[in-house]
Every structure is written in structure tokens, then in C-alpha cells.
């Protein structure tokens, strides 16, 4: 798959570069970062990330969202973390939940990723999930998942960094992972090895 810049402002030209430099100088004087949000985002658009869906149950309802910010922090103890914007509809239940599941998606689950990234819909309505004995939803077809207990929520800017202690892991077979890079889904496999 390939992708291209969808907005002229995503690729600074000389005029746009001067505007960014000017706004950077103003931010630096008031003590904030000299890096603009646009420039920062453009760096991460070119950094591929695995795709996961975080699912949880809270107050009798199921919640879930797509996350490309999941990282392993430690193997001993087994801790992972991810970030979520505080304006996300999933943040209020996540702010109070004790446990969750991180479903790592396979390349064949593009539709699942897109559904859990869509605002204003019931993301569980189409099925394709089941409840674990502990009560959290887990997505069918995910080659692996981690159930964990939330151990910390850290406010950073307008987002929260959520740290999770793994209490159960599941891996079934081998499937090519779903990867997100420059606003496009990709996969990684033997054919992409260098």
C-alpha cells in the first residue's frame, strides 16, 4: 500500500517553514516547546506503529478504542503503557476502570481497527467479540491479547499515559500484524524482512 500527503500544510514549504519558525520562537519565549504540534505530528506519521484495540467493561457497558501508542515498558514486572486523549469518549470509563484488555490486531482486522476508531457508534454492535470470565471483552481474530490491571494514569498535556500490569496473556498461532504508517494500514511479514 502507499499513501500521500493529504494536506498541503503537512509538508512545510519555505513560506510554511518560516511561519513554523516564527511561531516556534514565540512559544520558546513563553517557556513552552519550540516544536509546533504540526511538525511533531509529521515526525510520528513516518514512524510505523502496531495497531491494537483496548477494550474494557465499566458500569455495565462495553468500551473500546483503537490505539497505536501501545509499548512494552518492562518484562519483569510485565508492564505496558498507551496514551489516550482526554477528549476521547473512552476516557471517562477508562479513568475509573480497574482492568482492560489490549487486543493486538492482525493484518486481516483493518475493519475492526477502523470501527473502533470511529466516533459516535456502538463499536461492539457488529459482534466479533466475547467476554472473558473476568468480564472484559476480547476481540475474536486477534492473534494475541493481554489482560491487565491499570496501575497508573499520568496526565501529560491533554492526554493520559495509562500503565497496565499484565495479569493474563494469550497468543494463538501466527498472523501478520496490522501496522499504521503515514495514515495508511500496512502489514509486516517475511516478504518485508531486510
C-alpha positions in Angstrom: 0.0 0.0 0.0 1.1 3.6 -0.5 -0.1 6.9 0.8 0.5 10.5 0.1 0.3 13.8 2.0 -3.4 14.8 2.2 -3.0 18.4 3.3 -0.5 20.9 1.9 0.2 22.1 5.4 1.5 18.6 6.3 4.6 19.3 4.1 6.1 22.6 5.1 7.4 24.7 2.1 9.6 27.8 2.5 6.6 30.0 3.4 5.2 27.4 5.8 8.6 26.8 7.2 9.1 30.5 8.0 5.6 30.5 9.7 6.5 27.5 11.8 9.9 29.0 12.8 8.2 32.3 13.8 5.5 30.5 15.9 8.3 28.4 17.4 10.2 31.4 18.5 7.1 32.8 20.2 6.5 29.5 22.1 10.1 29.3 23.2 9.9 32.8 24.8 6.9 31.8 27.0 8.6 28.6 28.2 6.9 26.0 26.1 8.4 23.8 23.4 9.8 25.4 20.2 8.4 22.4 18.3 5.0 23.0 16.7 2.2 20.4 17.0 2.2 20.1 13.2 5.9 19.4 13.0 5.8 16.9 15.9 2.9 15.0 14.3 4.6 14.9 10.9 7.6 13.1 12.5 5.3 10.4 14.0 3.4 9.9 10.8 6.5 8.5 9.4 7.1 6.2 12.4 5.2 2.9 11.9 3.3 1.6 14.8 1.5 -1.7 15.6 -2.3 -1.4 15.9 -4.2 -2.6 19.0 -7.7 -2.2 20.3 -8.2 -1.5 24.0 -11.4 -3.0 25.4 -13.0 -2.7 28.8 -16.3 -3.1 30.7 -17.4 -0.3 33.0 -20.7 0.4 34.7 -22.5 -2.3 32.7 -21.3 -1.1 29.3 -18.6 -2.1 26.9 -16.0 0.4 25.7 -13.1 0.2 23.3 -10.8 2.3 21.1 -8.0 1.8 18.6 -4.5 2.6 19.9 -1.2 2.8 18.0 0.7 4.0 21.1 1.0 0.7 22.9 4.5 -0.1 24.1 6.1 -2.6 26.4 7.7 -0.9 29.4 9.1 -3.8 31.4 9.1 -7.6 31.2 9.7 -8.0 35.0 7.2 -6.9 36.1 5.2 -7.2 32.8 4.0 -3.7 32.2 2.7 -2.0 29.1 1.5 1.6 28.5 -0.5 3.5 26.0 -1.8 7.1 25.6 -5.4 8.4 25.2 -6.6 11.9 24.5 -8.7 13.3 27.4 -11.4 14.3 24.9 -11.9 10.7 23.8 -15.4 9.2 24.7 -13.5 6.2 26.1 -11.5 8.3 28.6 -14.3 8.7 31.3 -14.8 4.9 31.7 -11.1 4.2 31.4 -10.4 6.8 34.1 -12.5 4.6 36.5 -11.9 1.1 35.2 -9.6 -1.3 37.1 -8.9 -3.8 34.3 -8.8 -3.9 30.5 -7.7 -6.0 27.5 -5.2 -4.9 24.9 -6.1 -6.8 21.6 -3.2 -6.8 19.2 -4.6 -6.8 15.7 -3.7 -8.9 12.6 -3.5 -7.5 9.1 -6.9 -9.0 8.3 -8.5 -6.8 11.0 -8.4 -3.5 9.2 -12.2 -3.1 9.5 -12.0 -3.8 13.3 -9.4 -1.1 13.7 -11.4 1.4 11.7 -14.6 0.6 13.6 -13.0 1.1 17.0 -11.5 4.4 15.7 -14.9 5.7 14.6 -16.7 8.2 16.9 -20.4 8.1 17.7 -21.2 4.5 17.0 -21.7 1.3 19.1 -18.3 -0.3 18.3 -19.5 -3.7 19.7 -22.8 -3.8 17.7 -21.4 -5.9 14.8 -20.2 -8.7 17.1 -16.9 -10.4 16.8 -16.1 -10.4 20.5 -16.7 -12.4 23.6 -16.5 -11.8 27.4 -13.6 -13.3 29.4 -14.6 -14.9 32.7 -13.2 -11.8 34.4 -15.8 -9.7 32.5 -13.7 -7.8 29.9 -14.5 -8.1 26.2 -11.9 -9.7 23.9 -11.9 -9.4 20.1 -12.2 -12.6 18.0 -9.5 -13.0 15.5 -6.8 -11.1 17.4 -3.6 -13.2 17.3 -2.7 -12.1 20.8 -4.1 -10.1 23.7 -3.0 -9.0 27.2 -5.5 -8.6 30.1 -4.2 -6.2 32.7 -4.8 -4.2 35.8 -4.4 -0.4 35.5 -1.6 0.7 37.9 -1.2 4.3 36.9 -2.8 7.1 34.9 -0.5 10.1 34.3 -1.8 13.4 32.8 0.5 14.7 30.1 -0.7 17.7 28.1 -4.2 17.0 27.0 -3.6 13.2 27.1 -3.2 10.5 29.7 -0.5 7.8 29.8 -2.1 4.6 31.1 0.2 2.0 32.6 -1.0 -1.6 32.9 0.3 -4.6 34.7 -0.3 -7.8 32.7 -2.2 -10.5 34.6 -3.0 -12.8 31.7 -1.7 -13.2 28.1 -3.0 -15.2 25.2 -1.3 -16.0 21.9 -2.9 -18.1 19.2 -0.9 -19.1 16.1 1.0 -16.7 13.9 -0.7 -13.9 11.9 0.9 -10.9 10.2 0.5 -7.8 12.3 -1.5 -4.8 11.4 0.7 -1.7 11.2 -0.2 2.0 10.8 2.2 4.3 8.9 1.6 7.7 7.4 -2.2 7.5 7.7 -2.3 4.1 6.0 -2.6 0.5 7.1 0.2 -1.9 6.3 1.5 -5.3 7.3 4.8 -6.8 8.1 5.9 -10.3 7.1 8.7 -12.4 5.8 8.4 -10.5 2.5 9.4 -7.2 4.2 12.5 -8.5 6.1 15.7 -6.8 5.2 
